[in-house]
Amino acid sequence: MTHLVWFRTDLRCADNPALSHACRQTDTVVAVFFLTPAQWQQHGLGPRKIQLLHNRALTLQQELADRGIPLLILHGDTFSHSLQLLQALCTDLAVKSVSFNSEYEVNERHRDIQFVRWCREQGTECNRFHDQCLLPPGAVETRQQLPFKVFTPFKKAWLPLAERQLSAPLAAPVPRPPLAAQLQQAISRWQQENPLPAAQPDPLWPVAEDAAHEKLEAFIGGRLSAYKNQRDIPSAPATSQLSFELSLGILSPRQCLYSAVQANHGQLSGGNAGADCWISELIWREFYRHLLVAFPQLCKHRAFKEDTESVRWRSSEDDFRRWSEGRTGYPIVDAAIIQLRQTGWMHNRLRMISAMFLSKHLLIDWRRGEAFFNYWLVDADLAANNGGWQWSASTGADGVPYFRIFNPVTQSERFDAEGEFIAAMLPQLASLPASSRQWPAPAERQRCDYPQPVVEHKFARQRALDAFKNSRADAVTEEIR
């Protein structure tokens, strides 16, 4: 019996529930992955992330081939087209069973519902698994059987459930015997009809599974213990930077959690402060995924807090351009954007600073910033990106109060005290004394060819406060009507 494994954002051999299940059922396992560039572009992914998906698929193809499992990489263009190809592939290879790991976004869930329905009509067995969360969406609820909207009670409910369910990650499949000649010929025909361009390696983002495990082990064995104290310093190599591997599924959340728990003497909470803090960040990742399923409007560009839909955002193209090009005149904000555009990644503290600057200092709709990040980030992930932006803009679940507005200069002085990160990203300011890098004087700006500030902090803060207060009043008036 031929068992097909449908890969999506789970591009790994180890700790892959769908792959592991298929390999336990039969020796005859075939895999497929669809390149859907038009769909990815529609979802706002940029060319660098799309190329890395391509690179990873080609690397996974070789890693699976070493285990005797052929991976077909097919051009599906859109989800609809990929479904047509998948159905044709199942028919041609006489597939009797299909396994895949669930995705939680609205378009992906609709695609999967269509495929499951087709499988039932064909009499094909369909096996769905969860791998993006340790506890699947819907498994953590309030006493009223409702989804949590606030992180802390979610975490308190999540921990005892996770403690009972956390187990060692699944091993990668062992090498398998050769496929039957007839099946191999059919696979070869599909491969010949779907030629693929070579990978274009990105020196900053290797995609081999072994490299991902080495990166995880290096973090757990080295920087984890100091994570809580150093994670907010952008010039320090203190964070795991594993969000990229998690977004492509080169690593699973369970692999990360299990490694952290092992290093924390078997504890999911408490113990080493660094491990405890990093585990909490992984739980935040789960929280945002649970929200995505419980509140599908988050996939549709809607604010979690409905009353904030009436905020009167500004539509200044010039201000948005200055922010998106790293020319706001606020060094820590500009350095963050330059880091993103150059590396495809941004430090988490800087994500909060730059997101709050756009949504509150410039009073520009958070959705524009969310889309900008989604385009440039190599770890682009709808749940985390949307959650982070709505947190910063005070429109989301458990977001900061609308009156909490970061002062970028104070943030810079606190977390980049010597201006090391600013100097690295904005070399024109490197010659200034450390005390001047966070906020150069007008003459220093002119001498360094660095722009004057796009807006004055005190004025911007009051403007944002007024806009949110007015939106709350508007919402109350609408409710009365």
C-alpha positions in Angstrom: 0.0 0.0 0.0 1.4 3.4 -1.0 1.2 6.0 1.8 1.7 9.6 0.8 3.0 12.3 3.2 2.0 15.9 2.3 4.6 18.3 3.6 3.7 21.9 4.2 5.3 24.1 7.0 6.8 21.0 8.6 9.9 20.6 6.4 11.9 18.1 8.6 12.5 14.4 9.0 12.7 14.3 12.8 9.7 14.8 15.1 7.3 14.9 12.2 4.1 13.2 13.3 2.7 12.7 9.8 5.9 11.3 8.4 6.5 9.1 11.5 2.9 7.7 11.2 3.3 6.8 7.5 6.6 5.1 8.1 5.2 3.0 10.9 2.3 1.8 8.6 4.3 0.7 5.5 7.6 0.5 3.8 6.1 2.2 0.7 6.2 5.9 1.6 6.2 8.8 -0.9 6.2 12.5 -0.1 5.1 15.6 -1.8 5.6 19.4 -1.3 4.0 22.1 -3.4 5.7 25.3 -4.4 2.8 27.8 -4.5 4.5 31.2 -5.3 1.3 33.0 -6.4 -0.4 31.9 -3.2 2.6 33.0 -1.1 2.7 36.3 -2.8 -1.0 36.8 -2.2 -0.2 36.1 1.4 2.4 38.8 1.3 5.6 36.8 1.6 8.7 38.4 0.1 11.1 36.9 -2.4 13.7 36.0 0.2 11.3 33.9 2.3 10.0 32.2 -0.9 13.5 31.4 -2.0 14.3 29.9 1.4 11.2 27.8 1.2 12.5 26.5 -2.1 16.0 26.0 -0.7 14.6 24.0 2.2 12.4 21.8 0.1 15.4 20.8 -2.1 17.5 20.1 0.9 14.7 18.0 2.5 14.4 16.1 -0.8 18.0 14.9 -0.4 17.6 14.2 3.4 14.5 12.0 2.6 16.2 10.4 -0.3 19.0 9.2 2.0 16.2 7.4 3.9 14.7 5.8 0.8 11.7 8.2 0.7 11.2 10.2 -2.6 10.0 13.7 -2.2 8.2 15.2 -5.2 8.4 19.0 -5.4 5.6 20.3 -7.6 4.7 23.7 -8.8 1.1 24.2 -7.6 1.1 28.0 -7.9 -2.0 28.4 -5.8 -3.7 26.3 -3.2 -6.5 25.4 -5.6 -4.0 24.3 -8.3 -2.0 22.3 -5.8 -5.1 20.5 -4.7 -5.8 19.5 -8.4 -2.2 18.2 -8.7 -2.4 16.4 -5.4 -5.6 14.5 -6.4 -4.1 13.6 -9.7 -0.9 12.3 -7.9 -3.0 10.2 -5.5 -4.9 8.7 -8.4 -1.8 8.0 -10.5 0.3 6.4 -7.7 -2.7 4.5 -6.3 -2.3 6.1 -2.9 -4.4 4.4 -0.3 -3.5 6.6 2.7 -2.4 10.3 3.1 -0.9 11.9 6.2 -0.3 15.6 6.8 0.2 18.0 9.7 -2.4 20.7 10.2 -2.0 24.4 9.4 -4.2 26.9 11.2 -4.7 29.9 8.9 -8.1 30.3 7.2 -7.1 29.6 3.6 -5.1 26.6 4.6 -7.9 25.2 6.7 -10.4 25.6 3.8 -7.9 23.8 1.5 -7.6 20.9 3.9 -11.3 20.6 4.4 -11.7 20.3 0.6 -9.0 17.6 0.4 -10.4 15.6 3.3 -13.8 15.6 1.6 -12.2 14.4 -1.6 -10.4 11.6 0.2 -13.7 10.4 1.7 -15.3 10.3 -1.7 -12.4 8.3 -3.1 -12.2 5.9 -0.1 -8.7 7.2 0.7 -7.6 7.1 4.3 -6.7 10.6 5.6 -4.6 11.1 8.7 -4.2 14.6 10.2 -1.8 15.5 13.0 -0.8 18.6 15.0 2.9 19.7 15.0 2.8 23.5 15.2 1.7 23.4 18.8 2.3 21.1 21.7 -1.3 21.4 22.6 -3.6 21.8 19.6 -5.9 24.8 19.4 -9.1 24.2 21.4 -7.3 22.0 23.9 -6.8 24.9 26.4 -10.0 26.6 27.5 -11.5 28.5 30.4 -13.8 26.9 32.9 -16.6 28.2 30.7 -15.1 26.3 27.7 -14.2 29.5 26.0 -10.8 30.4 24.4 -8.5 32.4 26.6 -8.0 36.1 25.5 -5.2 36.9 28.0 -1.8 35.2 28.1 -1.1 34.7 31.8 -4.3 32.6 32.5 -3.7 30.8 29.2 -0.2 29.9 30.4 -1.4 28.8 33.8 -3.9 26.4 32.2 -1.4 25.3 29.5 1.4 24.3 31.8 -0.2 21.3 33.7 -1.7 20.0 30.4 1.6 20.3 28.6 3.5 18.7 31.5 1.3 15.5 31.1 1.8 15.4 27.3 5.3 16.5 26.7 7.3 13.5 25.5 10.6 13.0 23.7 10.6 14.1 20.1 10.0 11.5 17.4 13.1 10.0 15.8 13.7 10.5 12.1 12.7 7.5 9.9 15.3 4.8 9.3 16.3 4.0 5.8 13.7 2.0 3.9 13.9 -0.7 1.2 13.8 0.4 -2.5 10.3 1.1 -4.0 8.7 -1.2 -6.5 9.9 -0.5 -10.0 6.5 0.5 -11.4 6.0 3.0 -8.6 9.5 4.4 -9.1 8.8 4.8 -12.8 5.7 6.8 -12.0 7.6 9.0 -9.6 10.3 9.6 -12.1 7.8 10.7 -14.7 6.3 13.3 -12.3 9.8 14.5 -11.5 10.7 14.9 -15.2 7.5 16.8 -15.9 8.3 19.2 -13.0 11.9 20.3 -13.4 13.2 22.6 -10.6 15.8 25.3 -10.7 18.8 24.9 -8.4 18.8 26.3 -4.8 20.2 29.8 -4.2 21.9 29.4 -0.8 21.5 32.3 1.6 24.7 32.6 3.7 22.8 34.0 6.7 20.1 31.3 6.7 21.3 27.7 6.1 18.4 25.3 5.7 19.9 21.8 6.6 18.1 20.0 9.4 21.5 19.1 11.0 22.4 22.8 11.1 19.1 23.6 12.8 19.8 21.0 15.5 23.3 22.4 16.0 21.9 25.9 16.4 19.4 24.7 19.0 22.0 22.7 20.9 24.4 25.7 20.9 21.7 28.0 22.3 20.5 25.5 25.0 24.1 24.7 26.0 25.4 28.2 26.0 23.1 31.2 26.0 19.9 29.8 27.6 20.9 30.4 31.2 21.5 34.1 30.6 18.5 34.6 28.2 16.3 36.4 30.7 19.0 39.0 31.5 20.3 39.6 28.1 17.5 38.9 25.6 16.5 42.6 25.3 20.0 43.8 24.3 20.1 43.9 20.5 23.9 44.0 20.2 24.3 40.9 22.3 24.0 37.4 20.7 21.6 36.4 23.4 18.5 35.2 21.7 18.0 31.8 20.0 17.1 33.2 16.5 15.3 29.9 16.0 12.1 31.6 14.8 13.3 31.1 11.2 13.7 27.3 11.7 10.3 27.2 13.5 8.6 29.1 10.7 9.7 26.6 8.0 9.2 23.7 10.3 12.9 22.7 10.2 12.5 22.4 13.9 9.4 21.6 15.9 8.1 23.4 19.0 8.3 20.1 20.8 12.0 19.7 20.0 12.6 23.2 21.4 10.5 22.7 24.5 11.9 19.3 25.2 15.5 20.6 25.0 14.8 23.5 27.2 13.0 21.3 29.8 15.9 18.8 29.8 18.3 21.7 30.5 15.9 23.0 33.2 16.1 19.8 35.2 12.8 18.5 33.8 10.8 21.6 34.7 8.4 23.4 32.4 8.3 26.4 34.7 10.5 27.5 37.6 14.1 26.4 37.8 16.7 28.3 35.8 15.4 31.9 35.1 16.7 31.9 31.5 15.1 28.5 30.6 11.9 29.5 32.3 11.8 32.8 30.3 12.5 31.2 27.0 9.8 28.5 27.6 7.4 31.3 28.3 8.2 32.8 24.9 7.5 29.5 23.3 4.1 29.4 25.1 3.4 32.9 23.7 3.9 31.4 20.3 1.3 28.7 21.1 -1.1 31.4 22.5 -1.1 33.3 19.2 -1.8 30.1 17.3 -4.7 29.2 19.5 -6.1 32.7 19.0 -5.8 32.4 15.2 -8.2 29.4 15.3 -10.6 30.7 17.9 -10.9 34.1 16.2 -10.5 33.6 12.5 -11.0 37.3 11.8 -7.4 37.7 12.8 -6.6 36.1 9.4 -8.7 38.7 7.7 -6.9 41.9 8.7 -9.3 42.6 11.5 -8.4 44.0 14.9 -9.0 41.7 17.9 -10.5 44.6 19.9 -13.4 45.6 17.7 -13.6 49.1 19.2 -10.2 49.9 17.9 -11.4 49.6 14.3 -12.7 53.1 14.7 -9.2 54.6 15.3 -8.6 57.3 12.7 -5.3 56.3 11.4 -3.2 58.7 9.3 -2.4 58.0 5.7 0.9 59.8 5.4 2.8 58.1 2.6 5.9 60.2 3.3 5.9 59.2 7.0 5.4 55.5 6.1 8.2 55.7 3.5 10.6 57.2 6.0 9.8 54.5 8.6 10.1 51.7 6.1 13.4 53.0 4.7 14.9 53.6 8.2 14.9 57.4 7.9 12.7 58.5 10.8 15.5 60.3 12.6 15.1 58.1 15.6 18.3 56.0 15.5 17.0 52.9 17.3 14.0 52.7 15.1 16.0 53.2 11.9 18.7 50.7 13.0 15.9 48.1 13.5 14.5 48.6 10.0 18.0 48.4 8.5 18.6 45.2 10.3 15.4 43.8 8.9 16.1 44.8 5.4 19.7 43.6 5.4 19.3 40.3 7.3 15.6 39.4 7.0 15.4 39.3 10.8 14.8 41.7 13.6 15.5 41.5 17.3 12.2 41.1 19.3 12.7 44.2 21.5 13.2 46.1 18.3 10.1 44.7 16.7 8.1 46.1 19.6 9.8 49.5 19.4 9.5 49.9 15.7 5.9 48.6 15.6 4.8 50.9 18.4 6.6 53.8 16.7 4.7 53.3 13.4 1.3 52.7 15.1 1.5 55.4 17.8 4.2 57.9 17.0 3.2 58.1 13.3 -0.4 56.9 13.9 -0.3 54.7 10.8 -2.5 51.6 10.6 -0.7 48.7 12.2 -1.8 46.5 9.2 0.6 48.4 7.0 3.5 47.6 9.3 2.4 44.0 9.7 2.4 43.6 5.9 5.9 45.2 5.7 7.3 42.8 8.3 5.6 39.9 6.6 7.3 40.8 3.3 10.8 41.2 4.7 11.0 38.6 7.5 12.6 35.2 6.9 10.6 34.0 9.9 7.4 35.5 8.5 4.5 33.8 10.4 1.0 35.1 10.4 0.1 34.2 14.0 3.2 35.6 15.6 3.5 38.6 13.3 -0.2 39.6 13.7 0.0 38.9 17.5 3.1 41.1 17.9 1.7 44.0 15.8 -1.7 44.0 17.5 0.1 43.8 20.9 2.2 46.9 20.1 -0.8 48.8 18.6 -3.0 48.0 21.6 -5.6 46.5 19.2 -5.0 42.8 20.1 -5.5 40.2 22.7 -3.6 41.0 25.9 -2.1 44.0 24.1 -0.5 46.9 26.0 -2.9 49.6 27.1 -3.3 52.3 24.4 -1.7 54.9 26.7 1.5 52.8 26.9 3.7 54.4 24.3 7.4 53.6 24.2 9.8 56.6 24.1 12.3 55.3 21.5 15.2 57.3 22.9 14.6 56.0 26.5 14.3 52.4 25.1 17.6 52.9 23.2 19.4 54.3 26.3 18.1 51.3 28.3 18.9 48.5 25.9 21.7 49.9 23.7 23.4 52.0 26.3 26.7 52.3 24.4 25.0 52.7 21.0 26.7 49.5 19.7 23.8 48.3 17.8 23.0 51.7 16.3 26.7 52.1 15.2 26.6 48.7 13.6 23.4 49.3 11.6 23.9 53.1 11.0 27.6 53.4 10.3 27.2 57.2 9.7 26.6 57.6 13.4 29.5 55.3 14.5 31.9 58.3 14.8 29.7 60.0 17.4 30.3 59.6 21.1 28.2 56.7 22.6 26.1 59.3 24.5 25.1 61.0 21.2 24.2 58.0 19.1 20.7 57.5 20.7 19.8 61.1 19.9 22.2 63.2 17.9 22.1 66.9 18.1 20.9 68.9 15.0 24.5 69.8 14.1 25.6 66.2 14.5 22.8 65.0 12.3 23.8 67.5 9.6 27.4 66.5 9.8 26.6 62.8 9.6 24.0 63.2 6.9 21.4 61.8 9.2 17.8 63.0 9.0 16.0 65.3 11.5 13.2 63.5 13.5 10.0 62.9 11.5 7.9 63.8 14.6 8.5 65.2 18.1 7.9 62.6 20.8 5.7 64.6 23.1 3.5 65.8 20.3 3.2 62.3 18.8 2.3 60.8 22.1 -0.5 63.2 22.7 -1.8 62.7 19.2 -2.0 59.0 19.7 -3.7 59.3 23.1 -6.3 61.6 21.6 -6.9 59.3 18.6 -7.5 56.2 20.9 -9.7 58.2 23.3 -11.8 59.4 20.4 -12.1 55.9 19.0 -13.4 54.7 22.4 -15.9 57.5 22.5 -17.0 56.7 18.9 -17.4 53.0 19.8 -19.6 53.9 22.8 -21.7 56.2 20.6 -22.1 53.5 18.0 -23.1 51.0 20.6 -25.8 53.3 22.0 -27.2 53.8 18.5 
